[in-house]
Amino acid sequence: MKIGITCYPTYGGSGVVATELGLELAQRGHEIHFITYAQPIRLTGPHPNIHYHEVEVSRYPLFDYPPYDLALATRMAEVAELYDLDLLHVHYAIPHSVSAMLARQMLAAGPKRRKLPFVTTLHGTDITLVGQDRSYLPITRYSIEQSDGVTAISQYLRERTLREFDIKNNIQVIYNFVNCDVYVRDEGAAQRRLEYAPNGERILVHLSNFRPVKRITDAVEVFDRVRKKIPAKLLLIGDGPDRSRAEWLAVQKGIHNDVHFLGKQDQVHEKLSLADVLLLPSELESFGLAALEAMACKVVPIATNVGGIPEMIENGVSGYLADVGDVDTMARYAVELLSDDALLAKTAKAARAVAQSRFCTSKIIPVYEDFYRRVLERSAERS
């Protein structure tokens, strides 16, 4: 198949999943065309089956805000026609599904009367935040309903979309995934651990885009409590608007020398596999990709019991769940784990087993392929 993929090319989960999906599909012989305003951050190195098409937005004095969605629609239509794409797969309803809908209409009305079905994958914020802004709700609903196929990354997100948007489409749950051959515990990483924990301290990690919903200061609060009981270090991977708050809190707590801000990392698995425990204290996660990536690396997740996280983590078996803001309970779980080597190893093994049995690329990518084929078959039947 020849598939066009559009996503936000940043460090957010939707962009990571979309890019990894394209890479995996290309490995399986499909021709993938990324159509975005910048090259996706995980799209590194050449691949014979992957092509990148930049969306350029012209700036005119008439526009206070350049119309990216229109430029994107035009580029989608151009790429589809030039490279004879079979379908578009857009990640995030706003504005990507709107642009795909316009591209489909332009091609259908063009001289070749070409059909271009598109699939929309809902990732969370497009529904839980953007879509609930009343000014965006009607167009979000309409673009979802106009999609030839719709997927959601968790049962939680599917149910919330159907309930709050009164969507008539069938929405299929296709979970996020992880490459279990790449995200694996590096058992030879003992030497690299010394860079952050020279005296054999335990290592906790947090991975996010540091937006307020991620509650990164809660991760610092949890670590402060753990450190009072166990020698430990905290690795913070990522960057974003709440970084300065976390830095100030670490200084105020007097723990800044034990908190390492690593910034954005391209090879996340290399840093994750150094850690013992992942802290994910988010206000909401429609799935929780960081937790899955950690689980694949045998890093035990301690997360909040919200959104789609319970669909992945079984409390007390493959990780631990706590209420939002309950830093005391999260710290208690961490201390229990880090004080008991046998319990830590057992839970880490269970976490890895969940990733392997349910969320590896070998399980999820064929589901996407089948979904694409059904969309194309339905589109052909309607023509």
N, C-alpha and C positions, 0 to 999 in steps of 0.2 A: 504494500500500500504506500501511497504518497500522502503524507500527513503534514499539515501546517499546524504549528503549535505557537500559541501566544500566551505569555504570562508576564508578571512583573519580574524583571530580571535581577532581583535583589536578594538579600539574605533571608527574606521571609520564607515560611514553610511552603507556600504555594509555588513560588519560583523554584525552590529546590526540587520539589516533587515533579513539577513540569519538566525541568531540565533532565532530571534523572530518568523520567519516563522516556523522553526523547532519545537519550543515550542508550537505554535498554532496548528500545524498539529498533534503533539503528543497528545494534549488535545482532538483532534477529533478522536483519535483511531489509527492513523497511526504509524508505527514503523520507527523511525528516527535514522540514524547513521551519526554523525558528523565525518568527516575525515579531520583533519587539523594538523598542526605542534604544536599547543597549544590549550588548551581548550578555546573556545570562552568566552569572558569576561562576557557576559550576561547569560551564561549557569551556573547557580548557583543552587545547591541543586539537589537531586536525582529525577528521574522521571521514572516510569516503562517502558515507551515507547521510552526513549532516551538513546542512547549509544554513547560513545566517543571513537574514535580510533586515537591514536597519530601517526603521520608520523615521523619516525626517519630517519635522514639523516646522513649516515656514512661519516666520514671525513678521507680522504686519502691524503698523501703528493702530489699525482699526481694532485689533484684538487685544484686550487686557490679558486674556487667557488663551493661548494658542489651542485650536481645536484638535487635540491629539486623537480623539475617537474617530474623527472624520479622516484624518491622515492615515490612521491605522486601517480603516475600512478600505480605503483606496489601495493601500499597499497589499492588503490581503487579497483583494480582487486581482491585482496585477500578478502577484506571485502564483495564485491559483491558475490563472490563465497561461502564464509563461511556462510553468512547470507541470501543468496538467494534474493538479492536486486532486486526490479523491475526496478528502474532507478536511475540515479545520477542527482543531481541538483547543478550546480556549479555557484558561484557568482563571476564575474570578468572573463573576457575572457582570460587574460594572468596572470599566466600560466595555470589556472585551466581547461579551456576548452581543451587545448592541452593535459593535463594529462588525462582527461576523454576520449578523443578520443583514446589515446594509450591504456587505460584500456579496452575500448570497443573492440579494435582490438585484444588485447591479448586474451580476453575471446572468441571472435569469432573464433580464430585460435586454441584454446585449445581443449582438448579431448572431452569436453562436447558441443563444438560449441555453446556456450551460447551467447544470445543476451543481450546487456546492453545499452539501449538508454540513452542519456543524454540531459539535458536541460541547456542552458546557459542564465543567466540573466546579462545584461549589466547595469552597475551602473554609468558609467560616465568617470572616470579617465582612465579606460581601453580603452576607445575610444578617449576621448578628448586629452589625454596626451601620454600614453604609446603606444597606437595604431598608433599615428601619427608620432612616431619615425620611420623613414624609415626602420630601421633594424628590427622593429617588425611588420610593417604593413602587409607584406605578410602572416605571420603565424597567425596574429590576424584575418585577413579576412578568411583564410582557416579554422581555428578552428570554427569560427562562422558559416561558410557555412556547415561544417560537423556536426554541432549540430542537434539533432533530433527535437529540439524546441528552439526558441530564444524569450526572452522577454526583454523589456526595461522599465525603471522605469518612463519614461515620453514620451510624444509625441515629445518633442524637441529632446531627445536622439535618439529615433527611426528614425526621419527624418535625423538627422546628420549622423547617422551610415549608412543609406541607401545611402546618398549622397556622403559621403567622402570615403566610402569603396566599393561602387558599389556592395553591397550585394544583392544576388538574393533571399535569404530566405525571407519568410514572418516573420516579427517581430511583436509580439503582445505587446501592451502596457499594463502592469499591474503595477499600481501605488504602491508606498510604502504605508505603513499602520501604524496604531497605535492602541493599545488596549485602547479603550475609557473607559473601566472600571478601568484601572490602571492609565492612564493619564487623570486625572480629577482634577478640582480645589478643593483643600482642604480648605473648607471654615472655618475650625477650625485652620488655620495656623497663625492666628494673633499673637499668642504667639511666634511662631517660627520666624516670621518676625522681632521681636524685637532683635533677635540675630544679625542681620545685619543692621537694621534700628531702633535703640532704640528710636528715636524721631519722628517716624512716617514718615520718608522720603519715597519717591517713590523708587521702586527697578527696575532697568533695568538688563537684563541678556544677556549673550552671551554664546553659546554652540558650540564647535567645537574641531577639533584636532590641532588647532593653526598652520596649515600649511600656507605658504604665500598666497595661493589662498583664504583663509578665511579672509584676511585683518583685523586681529584682532586689529591692531593699529587704524584703522578707527573707530572701536567700542569705543576705548578710546577717540578718537577725538570727536565723537558724544557725549559721556557722559560728556566730559569737557564743551561742549557748553550747554548741558542741565543743568548741575549743576550750571552754572552761573545764570540760571533763576529760578530753582526749587531745593529745597533740595532733594538730591537723592544719591543712592548708586548703584554701579555696581558689579554684580556677574559674574565672568568669570569661566565657567565650562569647564574643559578639560586641555590638556597640549600638548606641541609640540615645534617645532623649533622656533616659533616666540614669545614664552612666554617672554623671556628676553627683547626683543624689547618693548613689551607692558609694562613690569615692569618699564623699564627705562623711557618710555614716561610718565607714570603715575607720576613718581617721578619728572621729568622735569616740568610737568604741575602743580605740587603741590597738586595733588588729590589722592595720593597713599593711604592715610588713608581712602578714600571712595571707593577704588577699592579692592575687595576681590577675590583673586585667590584661587579657591576651588579645583583645580586639577581634576583628573579623578574621576567620581562618578558612582557607580553602580546603585543607586536608583535615576536616573535623575529626575523623575517626582516629587520627594519630594522637590527638589530645584527649579524646574521650577515653581511650583504652588505658590511659595513665591513671584514671580515677577509680575510686571504690564506690562512690555514691553520687547520683545526680539529684539535684534539688530543682523541682519544677513547681513553684508556688503560685502559679498563674490564677488570675481572676476567672478566666475561661480559656479552654482549649477545645476546639472542635474535634481535634484528634490528639495532638501532642507528639509531633514527629521527633522532637528532641529526646523524649522518653524512649521511643522505639529504637532510635540510633544508639542510645546508651545501653538498652537491653541487649542488643545484638553484640555489643562489646563487653558483655558481662559486667556492666555497671548497674547497680541496683537503683531504680528510680524511687524517689520519695516525692509524691506529687499531690496536687489537690484533687478532691473527688468531684470533678466538674466535667461537663460536656461529654466528649467522647473518650476521656481518659479511662474510665472504668471498663470500657469495652476492650481495652488492651491490658490493663494491669489488674490482677487479682490480689486484693489486699492481703498481705501477710504471706503470700505465696511467691509471686513474681515481682513484688515491689510493695510499696506502702502508700496508703491514701489518707489524707487529712482534710479537714474543712479549710476553706479559704481564710487566710489570716491566722490560722492556728499554728504559730511558729513553735510553740512549746511542744506540741505533739510531734511535729515534724522533727524537731531536735531530739526528742526522746527516741523516736524510731532510729534516727541516725546513730545515736550513742549506742543503742542496743546492737545494731548491726556491726558497728566498728569495734565494739568490745568483744565480739564473739566471732572468731575466724570461721568456725564451722557453719554458723548461721549465715554469715556473709557469703561464703562459698556456695552454700545450698541455694540461697535466694538468687544469687548471680547466675547459677546454672539454670534455674527455673526461668529466669528472665530471658536468657539466651534461647532456651527451648521454645518459648512463646514466639519469639521473633522468627525462628527457623520454621516452625510448624504452620504459622498463620500469615506472616507478613513479609517473607522473602520475595525478591523479584520473581523467582521461579514460580511462586504461587499467584502473584497479582498481575504480572504483565500479560499472561495468557487471557486473563479475564477482560482486560482492556481490549485485546485483539478480538475476542469474541464479540464484545460490545460494539466495536467499530463495524464488524461484518454485519451485524444485525441492523445497524443504522443504515449502512449502504444498501442492504437488501430492501428495507422499507422504503428508502428513497427511490430505488429503482422501480418498485411496485407502484409508486404514486405517479411516476412519469408516463 
